[in-house]
Amino acid sequence: MGIPKQTHCKRGHERTAENVDSNYTCLLCKHLADAARRKPSVTKSCAWCNEDFTTTKSKQVYCGRQCKHSAHVKKHNAARGIRVAKTRWHYGLTHEERFLIDTLWSREQRKDYERKRTAHNKAKLHRRNARIRGNGGSWTGKQWVALKAAHEDKCLGCGRTETEVIAMGRKLVPDHIKPLSLGGANSIENLQPLCHGDGSSCNMLKSARWIDYRPGFPLEIS
C-alpha cells in the first residue's frame, strides 16, 4: 500500500482538486509566494502630463509611450535649436558663399592636421635616433610648434619665414644645436629651427657642427 497523501498543506490549506496542480502542489501557497516576490506598486506623477499613474518600476517617469515620445521630441528640438542658433549666420549667405567658406574651413583644418602630423613624425624620428645613440631626451610635436612660434616661425640661420622657406622648396626643420653625433641631448632646449632642402640651406651648411644661431649665444662653439 502506498503512503496516503496529506489532506492539508503546511499552511493549512485543504488539498482539493481546485487548489492543487498535477504535482499535488498547493496553488494557494504558490500564489502567496508570487505575491511576496512581486514588487510593490507606487503612485507617481508623469513628468510630461502631470497625471498620476501606478507602476512597479522605480525608474519610470512617464505614464505611457505617448508622453515619453513627446518629451524626447521636445528635447531633440531644443538641442537642434541650439545648433541652429550657433550657425544662424550661415543661413543668411548664398550657396556660393557657403561653399567658399566650407571649402576654406576644410582646407585650413587639413593644413592644421598636416602641420601637427609632421611635427609628431619629426619628434618620433629624432627620439628614435637619440635612443639608438644613447643620448637620451625627448620632445613632442606641440613643443616644436611652440618653439617655432617663439622664434616667429623663422629660420634662425637666414631669417626667412616659414612661408618664404616653403616657397623656395625647402622646409623648416628642428636642428640639434649640439649634434647627436657629438653627444648632444635630444631635448627641446637643444633645438633651433633651420631651413632644410637644397645644398645651400642653413641646415645643410651647418652639417654636424656645434653652431648656435639663437640670438645672444655664441655662433660657433666647436
N, C-alpha and C positions, 0 to 999 in steps of 0.2 A: 504493500500500500504506500502511496506517496504521501509526502508531508502536506497536511492541509494548509491552504493559503490563508493569510490573515484577513480578517474581515474589516480591519481599520488600519490606516497608515500611522506613521509615527506622530503626526499632528492631530490624530483623532478623527480624520475624515473617513467616512464609510466608503468602502470599495464597492461601488455599484457599477453596473455596466455603462452608465452615463459618464462617470468621472474617473475612469481608468482607460489606458490605451492598450495596444496589443501586447506590450511588455508588462502589463499589470502595474504600470506606474500611475500614481495618483496625479490626475491632471490639475486638481485644485492646488496641490503643493507646487506644481510646475508653474502655474500662473502667478502664485505668490512670489516665487523666486525670480521670475521675469520682471515683475513689478519692482522688486527690490533693486535689480540691476539697472532698471530704466532711470535715466537722468530726470531730475525734477524739472518741470516746465516753469518758466518765468515769464513775466509780462514786461515788455519793452515798448518804447516809443520809436516809431520809424524815423530814421534820420532824414527822410525826404518829405513824407506827407504828414508826419507827426501823429499818425494814428497808432493806437495801442494794438499790439499783436502778441500772441503767445508762442513761445519757441523753447526748445530744449538745447539749442546751440548757443554757447556763450559768446561767440564772435559775430553772430548775426546782428546787423544793424538796420536792415531794410525788411519791410513786411512781405515783399514779393519781388518777382523778377522785373516787373514794370518799373517800380521805384528804383531798383538797383540800376537798370538801364538808363533811366532819366538822369540819375546822379552822375553816372560815368560820362554821359554825353555832355552834361554841363561842365564837368571837369576838363574834358577834352577841348571844348570850345574856348574855355578860359585860357588854357595853355596855348591854343592856336592864336587867340587874340594877343597874347604877349609877344609871340613870334612875329605877328603881323605888325604890331606897334614898333618893334625893333627895326624892321625893314620897311617902314611905311614910305620912306623917301624913295625906295627903289621902284615903287609902283607908279610914281609920277613921271617916270622917264619913258622915252620912246624905246622901241625894240632895239634900234641900233645903239643907243646909249647904254642900255642894259647889257647888250652883248659885248660892247667895248670894255665896260667896267669889269664884267665877269672874266673876260679874257685876260685883262691886265692883272687882275687879282690872282687868277690861277697861275699866270706866268711868274708873278712875284713869289707866290708860295713855292713854286717849283724851284726857283733860283735860291730861295732861302733854304730849302731842303738840300739842294746840291751843295751849298756852302757848308752846311753843318755836316753832311756826309763826308765831304772832302777833308774837313778838319779832323773828323773822327778817324778816318783812314790814315792820315798823316801821323796822328798821335799813336795809333796802333803800330805802324811801321817802325817809328823811332823807338817805341818801347821794346819791340822785338830785337832791334839791333843792339840796344843797350843791354838787354838781357843776355844776348849771345856774347858780348864783350865783357860782361860782368861789371858794367859801370854803375848800374842802379839808377833809380829815379824814374818818374813818370809824370805825365801831364795829360790833360784832357782837351777835347776839341773846344769846349767853352772857354778854357783858359787861353788857348791860342787866339780865339776870336777877340777876347778881351785885350790880349797883348797887342794885337794889330790895331784895335781901336785906340789904345793908349798912345800909339805912335801915328795916329791919324791915318791908318791904312796906307802907310808909305813904306817904300824900300829905304832902309837906313843908309844904304850904300850910295845910291844915285839920287834919292829924294823924290822919285816918281811915285804917284799914287797908284793904287791897285788897278784902277780903271785904265790908266796910261800903260801900265805894265801888261795888262791883258791885250790892249790894242796893239802892242808891239809883238804879240805872240808869245809872251812869257807868263810866268806865274809868280805869285808872292808866296814863298815857302818859308817854313821855320828853319833857321840855320843855327847850329850849335856854336856859340862864341868860342868856347874851348872844345875843339872837336872830340868826338868819342874815341878817335884813334889816339889822341894824346891824353886820354883819361878823364875827359870832361863828363860831367854828370848829365843825365837826360832829365833835367828839371826845367821848369818854366823860367827860372832865373837865369838859365844858361842859354836862352833862346833870343834871337833877334830876327825880324822879318827882312828877307832879302829877295830880290828878283832872281828867277831861275829860268833858263831857256837855252839861248844860243851860247857860244863861247865867250861873248863879251858881257854876259850878265854878271851881276855882282856876286852871286853865289858861286859861279864857275871860276871867277877870277880869285876869289878868296881861297878856294880849294880846301886843303886840310891844314890851314894855318890858324893860329890863335889871334884873331883880329876882332876887336870890339868896336862896332860902328855907333854904339849908343852915345848920345851927347853927354859930355862930362867924363868920359872914360878914355884912357889912352888908346890910340888907334891900334897899334900892333904891339902885342906883348912878347911874342916869340916867333 
